[in-house]
Amino acid sequence: MWMTESYRSTALVRKFSHEKLIVDDEELRKIECVVNEKMKWIVCTRCDRGVPPEYLQAHLWTKHKINCSDDTLNSVIAGHELKTLASLRAWKKNTVALETAIGGIATEMGHKCVECGHCTPVWGSMTNHFLKHHEGKDAKECTEANIQIQTPFGGELKKWFEIIDTSTMDVDEDNESAWEAVKVMLARKRRMKRASTGREENVRLLNGFVARTRWDILIEGHDKKQLRALAAVAKENDPLYKVIEISEKHFMEISDKLHVGDVLLRRKIETAG
């Protein structure tokens, strides 16, 4: 089902209105924005991206044909003490990864370079990254896939960040809801446990295969890059590739001989045991 832009923005406001971290009021609804009070950012609900206050009017009009008057802009900035473009530039420069997903910002799945931590949702962008910054390295062997990432802003502030703890969103610790408080404590406990052991103890947060085999425990203390290299598909110039070729040829010859050979022998082999 298709949603109109106005319906979509209304749904987003409802989605986040139960969290004190995400604030909307009369003025913000008029320009279809919300404010993340923890980060002190204004977020366009049409884009699910933050917008620097200095660019807000131009963004709303150019992208969505929404008029934001000077009075509205000044009122929103003063009322919520929004961070300036200069402070957002500093935040981008000094931030390596996000401890938790930022409320109000879209989350996507992407790729992470294990060499430097660079993230992107587009594989072609990652291969270009390796050609430019890690020449000679194999992009597939040195990249983690299916990483949850966010890019809080567009334009000059655009940068993809890995979400370290994907099991929780930012929550307001002053929220009167007991359940919200419990979620905060559980998330904090889980992060502390993971930081001390490097292991995810909640198997519900692992994929099915890892939860059954607990490979996360078996590979503890081992060099992850070396393990990835050992598990990689053999290339044509690798000795292992020759072994695979010879083995495949050997069994194909056996299969061919059985196919045209003695019928009684084939039946005996098929019924053995």
Phi and psi restraints in degrees (value plus and minus 20) as a CYANA .aco file:
   2 TRP   PHI    -102.4   -62.4
   2 TRP   PSI     122.1   162.1
   3 MET   PHI    -134.0   -94.0
   3 MET   PSI     117.5   157.5
   4 THR   PHI     -91.1   -51.1
   4 THR   PSI     140.3   180.3
   5 GLU   PHI     -80.0   -40.0
   5 GLU   PSI     -60.4   -20.4
   6 SER   PHI     -88.1   -48.1
   6 SER   PSI     -59.7   -19.7
   7 TYR   PHI     -85.7   -45.7
   7 TYR   PSI     -60.7   -20.7
   8 ARG   PHI     -82.9   -42.9
   8 ARG   PSI     -65.1   -25.1
   9 SER   PHI     -85.7   -45.7
   9 SER   PSI     -59.1   -19.1
  10 THR   PHI     -81.5   -41.5
  10 THR   PSI     -61.9   -21.9
  11 ALA   PHI     -81.9   -41.9
  11 ALA   PSI     -59.3   -19.3
  12 LEU   PHI     -87.2   -47.2
  12 LEU   PSI     -59.6   -19.6
  13 VAL   PHI     -82.3   -42.3
  13 VAL   PSI     -62.6   -22.6
  14 ARG   PHI     -84.6   -44.6
  14 ARG   PSI     -58.8   -18.8
  15 LYS   PHI     -79.3   -39.3
  15 LYS   PSI     -59.3   -19.3
  16 PHE   PHI    -122.5   -82.5
  16 PHE   PSI     -23.5    16.5
  17 SER   PHI     -89.0   -49.0
  17 SER   PSI     -39.6     0.4
  18 HIS   PHI     -98.1   -58.1
  18 HIS   PSI     -32.0     8.0
  19 GLU   PHI    -120.7   -80.7
  19 GLU   PSI     109.8   149.8
  20 LYS   PHI     -87.0   -47.0
  20 LYS   PSI     -40.2    -0.2
  21 LEU   PHI     -83.7   -43.7
  21 LEU   PSI     -56.0   -16.0
  22 ILE   PHI    -122.8   -82.8
  22 ILE   PSI      94.1   134.1
  23 VAL   PHI    -132.6   -92.6
  23 VAL   PSI     115.7   155.7
  24 ASP   PHI    -155.1  -115.1
  24 ASP   PSI     125.0   165.0
  25 ASP   PHI    -161.1  -121.1
  25 ASP   PSI    -192.0  -152.0
  26 GLU   PHI     -77.5   -37.5
  26 GLU   PSI     -67.0   -27.0
  27 GLU   PHI     -85.6   -45.6
  27 GLU   PSI     -61.5   -21.5
  28 LEU   PHI     -87.5   -47.5
  28 LEU   PSI     -56.5   -16.5
  29 ARG   PHI     -84.3   -44.3
  29 ARG   PSI     -55.7   -15.7
  30 LYS   PHI     -82.0   -42.0
  30 LYS   PSI     -54.1   -14.1
  31 ILE   PHI    -124.0   -84.0
  31 ILE   PSI     -10.3    29.7
  32 GLU   PHI      34.6    74.6
  32 GLU   PSI      32.4    72.4
  33 CYS   PHI    -152.8  -112.8
  33 CYS   PSI     143.8   183.8
  34 VAL   PHI    -153.2  -113.2
  34 VAL   PSI     147.8   187.8
  35 VAL   PHI    -140.9  -100.9
  35 VAL   PSI     109.0   149.0
  36 ASN   PHI    -106.7   -66.7
  36 ASN   PSI      85.7   125.7
  37 GLU   PHI     -89.1   -49.1
  37 GLU   PSI     -48.1    -8.1
  38 LYS   PHI     -89.4   -49.4
  38 LYS   PSI     -65.9   -25.9
  39 MET   PHI    -105.1   -65.1
  39 MET   PSI     -37.9     2.1
  40 LYS   PHI      42.9    82.9
  40 LYS   PSI      24.7    64.7
  41 TRP   PHI    -136.1   -96.1
  41 TRP   PSI     130.1   170.1
  42 ILE   PHI    -120.2   -80.2
  42 ILE   PSI     114.7   154.7
  43 VAL   PHI    -139.2   -99.2
  43 VAL   PSI     107.3   147.3
  44 CYS   PHI     -98.4   -58.4
  44 CYS   PSI      99.1   139.1
  45 THR   PHI     -96.8   -56.8
  45 THR   PSI     -33.0     7.0
  46 ARG   PHI     -93.1   -53.1
  46 ARG   PSI     -54.4   -14.4
  47 CYS   PHI    -124.3   -84.3
  47 CYS   PSI     -37.1     2.9
  48 ASP   PHI      37.9    77.9
  48 ASP   PSI      17.4    57.4
  49 ARG   PHI    -153.5  -113.5
  49 ARG   PSI     130.5   170.5
  50 GLY   PHI     -95.2   -55.2
  50 GLY   PSI     135.3   175.3
  51 VAL   PHI    -154.7  -114.7
  51 VAL   PSI     106.9   146.9
  52 PRO   PHI     -79.9   -39.9
  52 PRO   PSI     120.3   160.3
  53 PRO   PHI     -73.9   -33.9
  53 PRO   PSI     -56.4   -16.4
  54 GLU   PHI     -83.8   -43.8
  54 GLU   PSI     -43.9    -3.9
  55 TYR   PHI    -126.6   -86.6
  55 TYR   PSI     -19.1    20.9
  56 LEU   PHI     -81.0   -41.0
  56 LEU   PSI     -69.5   -29.5
  57 GLN   PHI     -80.9   -40.9
  57 GLN   PSI     -66.0   -26.0
  58 ALA   PHI     -84.6   -44.6
  58 ALA   PSI     -59.9   -19.9
  59 HIS   PHI     -83.5   -43.5
  59 HIS   PSI     -69.1   -29.1
  60 LEU   PHI     -83.7   -43.7
  60 LEU   PSI     -59.9   -19.9
  61 TRP   PHI     -96.4   -56.4
  61 TRP   PSI     -66.2   -26.2
  62 THR   PHI     -87.1   -47.1
  62 THR   PSI     -63.7   -23.7
  63 LYS   PHI    -104.9   -64.9
  63 LYS   PSI     -56.9   -16.9
  64 HIS   PHI    -148.7  -108.7
  64 HIS   PSI     -18.2    21.8
  65 LYS   PHI      37.0    77.0
  65 LYS   PSI      17.4    57.4
  66 ILE   PHI    -125.3   -85.3
  66 ILE   PSI     105.3   145.3
  67 ASN   PHI    -106.7   -66.7
  67 ASN   PSI     107.0   147.0
  68 CYS   PHI    -139.9   -99.9
  68 CYS   PSI      89.7   129.7
  69 SER   PHI     -90.9   -50.9
  69 SER   PSI     143.2   183.2
  70 ASP   PHI     -80.3   -40.3
  70 ASP   PSI     -60.1   -20.1
  71 ASP   PHI     -82.8   -42.8
  71 ASP   PSI     -64.1   -24.1
  72 THR   PHI     -83.7   -43.7
  72 THR   PSI     -65.6   -25.6
  73 LEU   PHI     -79.8   -39.8
  73 LEU   PSI     -69.3   -29.3
  74 ASN   PHI     -83.5   -43.5
  74 ASN   PSI     -57.0   -17.0
  75 SER   PHI     -86.1   -46.1
  75 SER   PSI     -63.6   -23.6
  76 VAL   PHI     -85.1   -45.1
  76 VAL   PSI     -64.4   -24.4
  77 ILE   PHI     -82.7   -42.7
  77 ILE   PSI     -66.4   -26.4
  78 ALA   PHI     -89.3   -49.3
  78 ALA   PSI     -59.1   -19.1
  79 GLY   PHI     -90.4   -50.4
  79 GLY   PSI     -47.5    -7.5
  80 HIS   PHI    -138.3   -98.3
  80 HIS   PSI     -18.2    21.8
  81 GLU   PHI      31.0    71.0
  81 GLU   PSI      32.7    72.7
  82 LEU   PHI     -86.1   -46.1
  82 LEU   PSI     127.0   167.0
  83 LYS   PHI     -90.1   -50.1
  83 LYS   PSI     125.4   165.4
  84 THR   PHI    -102.8   -62.8
  84 THR   PSI     150.1   190.1
  85 LEU   PHI     -80.0   -40.0
  85 LEU   PSI     -59.5   -19.5
  86 ALA   PHI     -82.6   -42.6
  86 ALA   PSI     -61.8   -21.8
  87 SER   PHI     -90.4   -50.4
  87 SER   PSI     -52.0   -12.0
  88 LEU   PHI     -90.5   -50.5
  88 LEU   PSI     -55.8   -15.8
  89 ARG   PHI     -82.1   -42.1
  89 ARG   PSI     -62.2   -22.2
  90 ALA   PHI     -85.8   -45.8
  90 ALA   PSI     -60.1   -20.1
  91 TRP   PHI     -80.7   -40.7
  91 TRP   PSI     -65.5   -25.5
  92 LYS   PHI     -80.2   -40.2
  92 LYS   PSI     -63.8   -23.8
  93 LYS   PHI     -86.0   -46.0
  93 LYS   PSI     -57.0   -17.0
  94 ASN   PHI    -114.9   -74.9
  94 ASN   PSI     -26.7    13.3
  95 THR   PHI    -118.5   -78.5
  95 THR   PSI     108.8   148.8
  96 VAL   PHI    -119.0   -79.0
  96 VAL   PSI     -64.1   -24.1
  97 ALA   PHI    -170.0  -130.0
  97 ALA   PSI     146.2   186.2
  98 LEU   PHI    -121.9   -81.9
  98 LEU   PSI     109.8   149.8
  99 GLU   PHI     -83.9   -43.9
  99 GLU   PSI     -62.3   -22.3
 100 THR   PHI    -157.8  -117.8
 100 THR   PSI     145.4   185.4
 101 ALA   PHI     -85.6   -45.6
 101 ALA   PSI     122.6   162.6
 102 ILE   PHI    -108.3   -68.3
 102 ILE   PSI     105.8   145.8
 103 GLY   PHI     -81.4   -41.4
 103 GLY   PSI     115.1   155.1
 104 GLY   PHI      73.6   113.6
 104 GLY   PSI     -33.7     6.3
 105 ILE   PHI    -122.9   -82.9
 105 ILE   PSI     116.5   156.5
 106 ALA   PHI     -83.3   -43.3
 106 ALA   PSI     122.7   162.7
 107 THR   PHI    -132.4   -92.4
 107 THR   PSI     116.7   156.7
 108 GLU   PHI    -150.8  -110.8
 108 GLU   PSI     145.4   185.4
 109 MET   PHI    -116.6   -76.6
 109 MET   PSI     120.8   160.8
 110 GLY   PHI    -175.2  -135.2
 110 GLY   PSI    -178.5  -138.5
 111 HIS   PHI    -141.2  -101.2
 111 HIS   PSI     127.9   167.9
 112 LYS   PHI    -148.2  -108.2
 112 LYS   PSI     109.7   149.7
 113 CYS   PHI     -97.7   -57.7
 113 CYS   PSI     101.1   141.1
 114 VAL   PHI     -96.6   -56.6
 114 VAL   PSI     -31.8     8.2
 115 GLU   PHI     -97.0   -57.0
 115 GLU   PSI     -59.3   -19.3
 116 CYS   PHI    -155.4  -115.4
 116 CYS   PSI     -27.7    12.3
 117 GLY   PHI      70.7   110.7
 117 GLY   PSI     -19.0    21.0
 118 HIS   PHI     -80.4   -40.4
 118 HIS   PSI     116.3   156.3
 119 CYS   PHI    -143.4  -103.4
 119 CYS   PSI     129.3   169.3
 120 THR   PHI    -181.3  -141.3
 120 THR   PSI     127.4   167.4
 121 PRO   PHI    -103.6   -63.6
 121 PRO   PSI     -28.2    11.8
 122 VAL   PHI    -131.1   -91.1
 122 VAL   PSI     101.6   141.6
 123 TRP   PHI     -82.8   -42.8
 123 TRP   PSI     -58.9   -18.9
 124 GLY   PHI     -79.2   -39.2
 124 GLY   PSI     -56.3   -16.3
 125 SER   PHI     -86.6   -46.6
 125 SER   PSI     -55.2   -15.2
 126 MET   PHI     -89.1   -49.1
 126 MET   PSI     -60.8   -20.8
 127 THR   PHI     -83.9   -43.9
 127 THR   PSI     -58.3   -18.3
 128 ASN   PHI     -83.9   -43.9
 128 ASN   PSI     -57.3   -17.3
 129 HIS   PHI     -80.3   -40.3
 129 HIS   PSI     -63.1   -23.1
 130 PHE   PHI     -88.6   -48.6
 130 PHE   PSI     -58.4   -18.4
 131 LEU   PHI     -82.9   -42.9
 131 LEU   PSI     -54.7   -14.7
 132 LYS   PHI    -105.5   -65.5
 132 LYS   PSI     -59.0   -19.0
 133 HIS   PHI    -133.1   -93.1
 133 HIS   PSI     -40.9    -0.9
 134 HIS   PHI    -154.2  -114.2
 134 HIS   PSI      34.0    74.0
 135 GLU   PHI     -77.5   -37.5
 135 GLU   PSI     111.7   151.7
 136 GLY   PHI      76.0   116.0
 136 GLY   PSI     -36.5     3.5
 137 LYS   PHI    -104.7   -64.7
 137 LYS   PSI     126.6   166.6
 138 ASP   PHI    -103.9   -63.9
 138 ASP   PSI      96.5   136.5
 139 ALA   PHI     -80.4   -40.4
 139 ALA   PSI     -60.1   -20.1
 140 LYS   PHI     -86.9   -46.9
 140 LYS   PSI     -60.3   -20.3
 141 GLU   PHI     -93.8   -53.8
 141 GLU   PSI     -43.3    -3.3
 142 CYS   PHI    -130.9   -90.9
 142 CYS   PSI       4.6    44.6
 143 THR   PHI    -149.9  -109.9
 143 THR   PSI     116.9   156.9
 144 GLU   PHI    -116.7   -76.7
 144 GLU   PSI     112.9   152.9
 145 ALA   PHI    -122.3   -82.3
 145 ALA   PSI     148.7   188.7
 146 ASN   PHI      35.7    75.7
 146 ASN   PSI      24.8    64.8
 147 ILE   PHI    -115.7   -75.7
 147 ILE   PSI     112.6   152.6
 148 GLN   PHI     -96.7   -56.7
 148 GLN   PSI     108.2   148.2
 149 ILE   PHI    -155.9  -115.9
 149 ILE   PSI     139.3   179.3
 150 GLN   PHI    -158.4  -118.4
 150 GLN   PSI     126.7   166.7
 151 THR   PHI    -142.6  -102.6
 151 THR   PSI      81.6   121.6
 152 PRO   PHI     -82.4   -42.4
 152 PRO   PSI     -48.1    -8.1
 153 PHE   PHI    -153.1  -113.1
 153 PHE   PSI     144.5   184.5
 154 GLY   PHI    -127.2   -87.2
 154 GLY   PSI    -189.3  -149.3
 155 GLY   PHI      42.5    82.5
 155 GLY   PSI    -161.0  -121.0
 156 GLU   PHI     -85.9   -45.9
 156 GLU   PSI     -38.6     1.4
 157 LEU   PHI    -113.7   -73.7
 157 LEU   PSI     -16.8    23.2
 158 LYS   PHI     -89.4   -49.4
 158 LYS   PSI     107.1   147.1
 159 LYS   PHI    -182.5  -142.5
 159 LYS   PSI     112.3   152.3
 160 TRP   PHI    -107.3   -67.3
 160 TRP   PSI     113.5   153.5
 161 PHE   PHI    -140.5  -100.5
 161 PHE   PSI     118.7   158.7
 162 GLU   PHI     -92.1   -52.1
 162 GLU   PSI     121.2   161.2
 163 ILE   PHI    -114.5   -74.5
 163 ILE   PSI      93.7   133.7
 164 ILE   PHI     -87.2   -47.2
 164 ILE   PSI     -71.8   -31.8
 165 ASP   PHI    -126.5   -86.5
 165 ASP   PSI      78.6   118.6
 166 THR   PHI    -104.7   -64.7
 166 THR   PSI     -19.6    20.4
 167 SER   PHI    -106.7   -66.7
 167 SER   PSI     -25.6    14.4
 168 THR   PHI    -167.1  -127.1
 168 THR   PSI     133.8   173.8
 169 MET   PHI    -122.7   -82.7
 169 MET   PSI     144.9   184.9
 170 ASP   PHI     -78.1   -38.1
 170 ASP   PSI     112.0   152.0
 171 VAL   PHI    -148.2  -108.2
 171 VAL   PSI     134.7   174.7
 172 ASP   PHI    -104.5   -64.5
 172 ASP   PSI      96.3   136.3
 173 GLU   PHI     -92.9   -52.9
 173 GLU   PSI     -32.6     7.4
 174 ASP   PHI    -112.7   -72.7
 174 ASP   PSI     -19.2    20.8
 175 ASN   PHI     -81.5   -41.5
 175 ASN   PSI     116.0   156.0
 176 GLU   PHI     -93.0   -53.0
 176 GLU   PSI     -36.6     3.4
 177 SER   PHI     -86.5   -46.5
 177 SER   PSI     106.8   146.8
 178 ALA   PHI     -82.4   -42.4
 178 ALA   PSI     -57.9   -17.9
 179 TRP   PHI     -85.3   -45.3
 179 TRP   PSI     -57.9   -17.9
 180 GLU   PHI     -82.5   -42.5
 180 GLU   PSI     -60.8   -20.8
 181 ALA   PHI     -84.0   -44.0
 181 ALA   PSI     -60.5   -20.5
 182 VAL   PHI     -82.7   -42.7
 182 VAL   PSI     -62.8   -22.8
 183 LYS   PHI     -80.7   -40.7
 183 LYS   PSI     -60.3   -20.3
 184 VAL   PHI     -82.3   -42.3
 184 VAL   PSI     -65.8   -25.8
 185 MET   PHI     -85.7   -45.7
 185 MET   PSI     -61.2   -21.2
 186 LEU   PHI     -84.9   -44.9
 186 LEU   PSI     -63.0   -23.0
 187 ALA   PHI     -83.2   -43.2
 187 ALA   PSI     -61.8   -21.8
 188 ARG   PHI     -85.8   -45.8
 188 ARG   PSI     -61.7   -21.7
 189 LYS   PHI     -83.3   -43.3
 189 LYS   PSI     -61.2   -21.2
 190 ARG   PHI     -86.1   -46.1
 190 ARG   PSI     -60.7   -20.7
 191 ARG   PHI     -84.4   -44.4
 191 ARG   PSI     -60.2   -20.2
 192 MET   PHI     -85.5   -45.5
 192 MET   PSI     -60.7   -20.7
 193 LYS   PHI     -84.8   -44.8
 193 LYS   PSI     -64.2   -24.2
 194 ARG   PHI     -85.8   -45.8
 194 ARG   PSI     -57.0   -17.0
 195 ALA   PHI     -86.4   -46.4
 195 ALA   PSI     -54.0   -14.0
 196 SER   PHI    -103.1   -63.1
 196 SER   PSI     -49.1    -9.1
 197 THR   PHI    -133.8   -93.8
 197 THR   PSI     -38.1     1.9
 198 GLY   PHI      51.4    91.4
 198 GLY   PSI      -5.3    34.7
 199 ARG   PHI    -144.4  -104.4
 199 ARG   PSI     121.7   161.7
 200 GLU   PHI    -107.4   -67.4
 200 GLU   PSI      92.6   132.6
 201 GLU   PHI    -101.6   -61.6
 201 GLU   PSI     -43.8    -3.8
 202 ASN   PHI    -106.4   -66.4
 202 ASN   PSI      83.3   123.3
 203 VAL   PHI     -85.3   -45.3
 203 VAL   PSI     -38.6     1.4
 204 ARG   PHI     -87.5   -47.5
 204 ARG   PSI     -39.2     0.8
 205 LEU   PHI    -112.9   -72.9
 205 LEU   PSI     -20.6    19.4
 206 LEU   PHI    -117.8   -77.8
 206 LEU   PSI     139.9   179.9
 207 ASN   PHI     -93.4   -53.4
 207 ASN   PSI     146.9   186.9
 208 GLY   PHI     -76.7   -36.7
 208 GLY   PSI     -65.3   -25.3
 209 PHE   PHI     -83.8   -43.8
 209 PHE   PSI     -67.6   -27.6
 210 VAL   PHI     -86.4   -46.4
 210 VAL   PSI     -56.9   -16.9
 211 ALA   PHI     -83.3   -43.3
 211 ALA   PSI     -56.7   -16.7
 212 ARG   PHI     -96.2   -56.2
 212 ARG   PSI     -61.9   -21.9
 213 THR   PHI    -113.0   -73.0
 213 THR   PSI     -41.3    -1.3
 214 ARG   PHI      33.1    73.1
 214 ARG   PSI      26.9    66.9
 215 TRP   PHI     -80.5   -40.5
 215 TRP   PSI     -45.5    -5.5
 216 ASP   PHI     -81.5   -41.5
 216 ASP   PSI     -49.7    -9.7
 217 ILE   PHI    -100.5   -60.5
 217 ILE   PSI     -62.2   -22.2
 218 LEU   PHI     -83.8   -43.8
 218 LEU   PSI     -51.5   -11.5
 219 ILE   PHI    -116.5   -76.5
 219 ILE   PSI     -13.3    26.7
 220 GLU   PHI     -77.8   -37.8
 220 GLU   PSI     115.8   155.8
 221 GLY   PHI      63.4   103.4
 221 GLY   PSI     -23.8    16.2
 222 HIS   PHI    -118.0   -78.0
 222 HIS   PSI     134.5   174.5
 223 ASP   PHI     -90.9   -50.9
 223 ASP   PSI      92.7   132.7
 224 LYS   PHI     -84.0   -44.0
 224 LYS   PSI     -57.8   -17.8
 225 LYS   PHI     -84.5   -44.5
 225 LYS   PSI     -61.2   -21.2
 226 GLN   PHI     -85.7   -45.7
 226 GLN   PSI     -59.8   -19.8
 227 LEU   PHI     -84.1   -44.1
 227 LEU   PSI     -60.5   -20.5
 228 ARG   PHI     -84.6   -44.6
 228 ARG   PSI     -58.1   -18.1
 229 ALA   PHI     -85.8   -45.8
 229 ALA   PSI     -60.0   -20.0
 230 LEU   PHI     -87.7   -47.7
 230 LEU   PSI     -53.8   -13.8
 231 ALA   PHI    -107.3   -67.3
 231 ALA   PSI     -27.2    12.8
 232 ALA   PHI     -88.9   -48.9
 232 ALA   PSI     132.6   172.6
 233 VAL   PHI     -84.9   -44.9
 233 VAL   PSI     113.9   153.9
 234 ALA   PHI     -84.4   -44.4
 234 ALA   PSI     119.7   159.7
 235 LYS   PHI    -113.6   -73.6
 235 LYS   PSI     145.4   185.4
 236 GLU   PHI     -79.8   -39.8
 236 GLU   PSI     -51.2   -11.2
 237 ASN   PHI    -110.3   -70.3
 237 ASN   PSI     -16.4    23.6
 238 ASP   PHI    -104.9   -64.9
 238 ASP   PSI     121.6   161.6
 239 PRO   PHI     -76.4   -36.4
 239 PRO   PSI     -55.9   -15.9
 240 LEU   PHI     -82.4   -42.4
 240 LEU   PSI     -52.5   -12.5
 241 TYR   PHI     -83.1   -43.1
 241 TYR   PSI     -59.5   -19.5
 242 LYS   PHI     -84.1   -44.1
 242 LYS   PSI     -59.9   -19.9
 243 VAL   PHI     -82.0   -42.0
 243 VAL   PSI     -62.1   -22.1
 244 ILE   PHI     -83.4   -43.4
 244 ILE   PSI     -64.0   -24.0
 245 GLU   PHI     -81.1   -41.1
 245 GLU   PSI     -67.4   -27.4
 246 ILE   PHI     -83.7   -43.7
 246 ILE   PSI     -63.0   -23.0
 247 SER   PHI     -82.3   -42.3
 247 SER   PSI     -64.5   -24.5
 248 GLU   PHI     -82.9   -42.9
 248 GLU   PSI     -63.1   -23.1
 249 LYS   PHI     -82.9   -42.9
 249 LYS   PSI     -61.8   -21.8
 250 HIS   PHI     -79.8   -39.8
 250 HIS   PSI     -68.8   -28.8
 251 PHE   PHI     -92.2   -52.2
 251 PHE   PSI     -50.2   -10.2
 252 MET   PHI     -85.9   -45.9
 252 MET   PSI     -59.5   -19.5
 253 GLU   PHI     -84.2   -44.2
 253 GLU   PSI     -62.3   -22.3
 254 ILE   PHI     -81.2   -41.2
 254 ILE   PSI     -63.5   -23.5
 255 SER   PHI     -82.2   -42.2
 255 SER   PSI     -61.9   -21.9
 256 ASP   PHI     -84.7   -44.7
 256 ASP   PSI     -61.8   -21.8
 257 LYS   PHI     -85.6   -45.6
 257 LYS   PSI     -60.0   -20.0
 258 LEU   PHI     -87.3   -47.3
 258 LEU   PSI     -53.9   -13.9
 259 HIS   PHI     -85.9   -45.9
 259 HIS   PSI     -55.1   -15.1
 260 VAL   PHI    -129.0   -89.0
 260 VAL   PSI     -17.1    22.9
 261 GLY   PHI    -107.9   -67.9
 261 GLY   PSI    -178.4  -138.4
 262 ASP   PHI     -81.8   -41.8
 262 ASP   PSI     105.0   145.0
 263 VAL   PHI     -85.1   -45.1
 263 VAL   PSI     -60.2   -20.2
 264 LEU   PHI     -84.3   -44.3
 264 LEU   PSI     -57.9   -17.9
 265 LEU   PHI     -85.0   -45.0
 265 LEU   PSI     -62.3   -22.3
 266 ARG   PHI     -81.8   -41.8
 266 ARG   PSI     -62.4   -22.4
 267 ARG   PHI     -84.2   -44.2
 267 ARG   PSI     -58.4   -18.4
 268 LYS   PHI     -84.8   -44.8
 268 LYS   PSI     -61.8   -21.8
 269 ILE   PHI     -85.5   -45.5
 269 ILE   PSI     -62.2   -22.2
 270 GLU   PHI     -88.3   -48.3
 270 GLU   PSI     -49.0    -9.0
 271 THR   PHI    -120.7   -80.7
 271 THR   PSI     -17.2    22.8
 272 ALA   PHI     -83.9   -43.9
 272 ALA   PSI     119.0   159.0
